[in-house]
Amino acid sequence: MYLPSWLSQLYRGLSRPIRRTTQPIWGSLSRSLVLSSQRRNPEFSSFVVRTNTCGELRSSHLGQEVTLCGWIQYRRQNTFLVLRDFHGLVQVIIPQDESAASVRKILCEAPMESVVQVSGTVISRPAGQENPKMPTGEIEIKVKTAELLNACKKLPFEIKDFMKKTEALRLQYRYLDLRSFQMQYNLRLRSQMVMKMRDYLCNLHGFVDIETPTLFKRTPGGAKEFLVPSREPGKFYSLPQSPQQFKQLLMVGGLDRYFQVARCYRDEGSRPDRQPEFTQIIDISDVFRNTEIGFLQDALSKPHGTVKAICIPEGAKYLKRKDIESIRKFSADHFDQEILPVFLNTNRNWNSPVANFIRESKRPELIRLMETQEEDVVLLMAGEHNKACSLLGKLRLECADLLETRGVVLRDPTLFSFLWVVDFPLFLPKEENPRELESAHHPFTAPHPSDIHLLYTEPEKVRSQHYDLVLNGNEIGGGSIRIHNAELQRYILATLLKEDVKLLSHILQALDYGAPPHGGIALGLDRLICLVTGSPSIRDVIAFPKSFRGHDLMSNTPDSIPPEELKPYHIQVSWPTDSKAAKAH
Amino acid sequence: MYLPSWLSQLYRGLSRPIRRTTQPIWGSLSRSLVLSSQRRNPEFSSFVVRTNTCGELRSSHLGQEVTLCGWIQYRRQNTFLVLRDFHGLVQVIIPQDESAASVRKILCEAPMESVVQVSGTVISRPAGQENPKMPTGEIEIKVKTAELLNACKKLPFEIKDFMKKTEALRLQYRYLDLRSFQMQYNLRLRSQMVMKMRDYLCNLHGFVDIETPTLFKRTPGGAKEFLVPSREPGKFYSLPQSPQQFKQLLMVGGLDRYFQVARCYRDEGSRPDRQPEFTQIIDISDVFRNTEIGFLQDALSKPHGTVKAICIPEGAKYLKRKDIESIRKFSADHFDQEILPVFLNTNRNWNSPVANFIRESKRPELIRLMETQEEDVVLLMAGEHNKACSLLGKLRLECADLLETRGVVLRDPTLFSFLWVVDFPLFLPKEENPRELESAHHPFTAPHPSDIHLLYTEPEKVRSQHYDLVLNGNEIGGGSIRIHNAELQRYILATLLKEDVKLLSHILQALDYGAPPHGGIALGLDRLICLVTGSPSIRDVIAFPKSFRGHDLMSNTPDSIPPEELKPYHIQVSWPTDSKAAKAH
C-alpha cells in the first residue's frame, strides 16, 4: 500500500499551499503555481490576439512589442493600472500626451474588473521604482493602443476581499469568487494533483480509466440515492452513491487494474454530515476487574462496560491543575462522564485521588500496559465501550490543543501523517433492533480470513477486510477486499442481513462466472484537496458547490417545473397538506 | 486549431486497431496493447500472490519459480491448459505423475473460465512445439501446486464467440462480454487516448481540469433533460445535457484554459438518434436558369428551388450502366427524385439524355464550375434546396461505395481525414412556425462579426461562429465562440428568440461582470473512440452502455420504486389510464 508515500512525494513536488489567506497575495500567484507559461511558451494560434500572458514579462523582454489581455485589477491617479490574468500581474502606463486621448479615455474610464486589451512596448521601470515582490516588477508596458473588450458593472464585493464576505454571497456570485487568489489556487492545485494521480495509475502502473454509468438501479437500503424518473410509467433510475457494483463487475470482466475519478451522489438533505471518527485507546479493564472505586466498578458490572485510559506524555510538566479541571469539566459537560487524572511524578509516586484505591501490586501492570514514563499524566475513565472510546478520542484532541497552547509542538502542520485503520467489525447490531445485524460498511466486504468460521456461529464477532486511510486525523479514504464467492455473498445477504437478494441478482450471477479475488480503495478527493490546501470547507475546493441544504445559490436550483413537463415522466407532485409547507416553496 | 494534427500524432503513437474481429486473436493482445507490464515491471505488493503476469514470460525467465493467476482459457486432453489474464496467455503443463494427483484433479476438473492460481517452473517447450504466434510461445509452466480461486458456472456463451451473439445477450452478461478481446482492446485504448488528451491539455498547455455539477437548473427548452426530484415539494434538479453554462461561468471566473471529460445527459427516449450529416455540393442553378428540361425548370420555379450536381471523377471509366441505374433507382426510391447522369467521354462529347438540352454555350461554364475532367460522370439533380443537398450527400457516399467495389481506392481506412464545417446559420425558422426563429445550435453562440448588423434587420441571414469537426465523414465535435456581451445576449434571447430570460438571469448577470471574449469546443468521445477502433456501435466502446431504449439489461434498470420511497421527494406516479400501458410495466 504505497499511497501515503506517493502522496508525500507528490506533495513535495507541488509548492506549499498558503493556509487561509485573508489578504490574498496576488504577486505570489505566478511564483507559487506551476503554470504552463512559466515552463514553456503556450501555443498562441492565429485566433488569439495576445502575444504574452500578463505574468510572464521580464527584463529579457525589454523593447518587445506586446499585446496583452486582462482584467483591470487596480488603477492609480489615472497614470498607471495593473492588468491581471491568471498567470500574473503587469503594470501598464497610461499615456498622458494629447495624441493618445482616446487610449487614455478607455483606460481611465473602464470600471475595475473590466476586460481590456492593450498593445505597447515593454520598458524598464524608472530606477528605484522596481517592485521586487512582483515577478514582473522590473518592467512596465508603455501603451500605444487599447480596447475595452467588456465593461464590468459595479461589483457586489471586491474580488480581493472575498474571504470576508458571507459564504452565501460568495456562492451567489461564484463566477466572481472564482477570480480570487485562493479559489484559483485551490482549483488549479486540484487539477494538478488529479493529473499526477492519473499519471501514476495510468502511465506508471497500467491502470485502466473507465467511466461507469450514473443512471443505474437502486441499491438495497439506498435511501440516500437520488431518483430519476424515466419515460416508462412508474420506472425510475437511481443516481448511485458510488460505482461500487460496477467496480466489482469490471473485476469479473477482467479489467484487472481499474480506476476512475467518479462522481458520487448522496442525497444527504435529511442527514447531518457524518463526522469521521477514530480513536486509539488502551483497554485496562482487567487491571480494575476487582477495583474498589465506585464508578469504575459500576461501569464494569454492566454489559459492554470497560475502563479505558489515555496517557499524556510529559503532561505533568506542562498541564496545570486548571487544565485538568477543564478536561474533567469537558467530559462531564459533553458526555456526562467522570474522568480520573493520575499524575506520575519523578519518583513514580502516584498523585491522584484514585491512587489509594489502586493496589500497589496492580501499579506495575498499569505502567506496563500504558507504557507510561515519568511526568506523564494518565486519564482514566469508565463506561459503555463505544461511549468511552468516543470520549477518549475527543479528550486526546483536547489535550493536544492544550499542550500546544503551552508551547509543546505536537502536530507539525507541514507534515502529512497517514494512518491505516483496520479490523473493523463486519456487522453491527441495528440501532432500532439490536438483535438484527447490518453491515458495518456494505454487504460486499469480505470477512477476515481467520474469522470466516464465526459467520455461522457468532457473526457479530467477525472482523472485516475493510480498511480506512486517515490523514492528519481525517478519514480521506477507505476500501475493502470484496467477497468473490457467490455462495458466501448469498449467505451474508439473505441469511445474515435478510436483504432482498433479487435487487442484486446481477452481482450474484456475476460472482458465479469466475470472479477473481479482488479489492480496492476510494479516496475522498474533495476532503483530500481540502487538507492539502488548508481550506476551511470543501466548498472552497469545488468550482460550483451546493450549499449545505443542497441548493445552488447562483442559479436558484432546485427549481419548480411546470406540471406539463412532468407528464412525459408519469409523475406528479404530491403537495404537502400542511399549508405552511406549501406556501414555503 | 491544432486538434486534427494532434490526433493523428496520437494515433501514430498507438498501435493500429483491428477492425471488427469476429475471431479474436488472443495472442496479439499483448503485442497490440501498450500495457505496463511490457514497459516496466508492475509493482507487486506483499498483498499480491502472483509473481508475474501471464503475458510477460519469455525464454529469459527459464528456470524461474513463478506464481501466476488467471482464467482457464483452454484445456487439451488433460495434458495442458492455457491460462489467461489481460496481459496475455501462457501454457501450463498438467503434471501426470501419481504424487501430483491433487494438483491434476484441480486443473482437470475446474470448468473453463474458472480462476486458478498455479506455481511452478518456467521451462522450454519441446523442440518443434514452440508457437511463434504467441509472445510466450517459447516457454511453458511445469506446475507444482495449484489452487482453484473461484469456479465458473456453465457460461451462457463462449467468451471468444461473443461477437456472434445477440447484442441483448451481450449486454445482459456484460461482465463476460468485457472479457472478450475486442472489448478489452476498446476500453484500454479509450483509457490511453483520454490520458494522452489530458496530458496534452494539462501538462503541455496549462489547461485546468474542473468538474462541474451534474445536478443543476433546467435550461430553457431543455425537454431532453432528465429531472431529479428534490426533498422540497415541487422542486427539481435537472441533469444537464452538457456543462455549457458552467464553461462560460468559468471563463467569467478567470479560469482561462478549462477542460473537462464531462458526463452529458440526454434523455433521447422519445427521439430517434440524430444522424450527423454534411454535404459538399456545387450549386449550378444559374447555368440552368433558362433550361428547357422540364423537371429542372419545375424545381427552379419554386421557392428554395435549386439545381445541384456532383462530379464522380473517372466515373465513366469505372461505373457501368447498371451502376448508374441503381443510383437513379436509389434516389427515386429514397427521395422521390430524378437524377440525370452526364458522361464526359474522352473527346468531351456529352453522353446523356440531357445533353441535347444543355446549350453548347453553357457547357464550358458547367465544366468550369464543376472542374470536370475527361471520363468523369456528373450527376445532376434539381429540387428544394435542403432535400437536394441531403440527397447528393447520400449519393456521394453511394457512388464511393460503388467505385470501391470496382477496385478504386477512394477512402483509405487507415487515414484520418479531418474537416472543419463553418459558417452555419445562427438561426433557423421553427419547423412548427417558420415565422419564428430558433437557435441553430444554442442561444449562446456568437454571430459572425461581419454579420452583426443583420441581427437587427435580417436575423435569418446571420452566420454563426459555430464550428463542427468532422472525421472521415462523421461529426466528432463542435463548438463556438460565445457571446460575451450581456446586451447582445439579452437581445438575442428576449427579442429574437422570445425565451424566458429569468431562467438564465445568472448567465446574463455573469456577462455583466467583466466576461472575457471566449469560445471552446467539445468532442464526442464515444463516437471518436468508435471511429478509431472501427467499432460498429458506440456501445462497443462503453463499459456499461444502455440499450437503445435506455435500459440496462444486466440489472433491469430503470425499475419500479415502492410508493413510500417516493414520499420524501413529494412525487407520485401518474399511471396512464390506458390499461394496456399499465399492464405492460
Interface residues (C-beta under 8 A of the other chain):
Chain A: M1 Y2 L35 S36 S37 R40 P42 E43 S45 F47 C69 W71 D85 F86 E113 S114 V115 L149 N150 A151 C152 K153 L155 Y173 R174 Y175 L176 D177 L178 R179 M183 Q184 L187 R188 S191 Q192 V194 M195 R198 D199 C202 N203 L204 H205 G206 V208 D209 I210 E211 T212 P213 T214 L215 F216 K217 R218 A223 F226 L227 V228 P229 S230 R231 E232 P233 G234 K235 F236 Y237 S238 L239 Q245 F246 L249 L250 V252 G253 G254 L255 D256 V261 R263 Y265 D267 G269 S270 H484 N485 H506 A510 L511 D512 Y513 G514 A515 P516 P517 I542 A543 F544 K546 G550 D552 M554 S555 N556 T557 P558 D559 S560 I561 E565 L566 K567 P568 Y569 H570 I571 Q572 V573 S574 W575 P576 A581 A582 H585
Chain B: M1 Y2 L35 S36 S37 R40 P42 E43 S45 F47 C69 W71 D85 F86 E113 S114 V115 L149 N150 A151 C152 K153 L155 Y173 R174 Y175 L176 D177 L178 R179 M183 Q184 L187 R188 S191 Q192 V194 M195 R198 D199 C202 N203 L204 H205 G206 V208 D209 I210 E211 T212 P213 T214 L215 F216 K217 R218 A223 F226 L227 V228 P229 S230 R231 E232 P233 G234 K235 F236 Y237 S238 L239 Q245 F246 L249 L250 V252 G253 G254 L255 D256 V261 R263 Y265 D267 G269 S270 H484 N485 H506 A510 L511 D512 Y513 G514 A515 P516 P517 I542 A543 F544 K546 G550 D552 M554 S555 N556 T557 P558 D559 S560 I561 E565 L566 K567 P568 Y569 H570 I571 Q572 V573 S574 W575 P576 A581 A582 H585
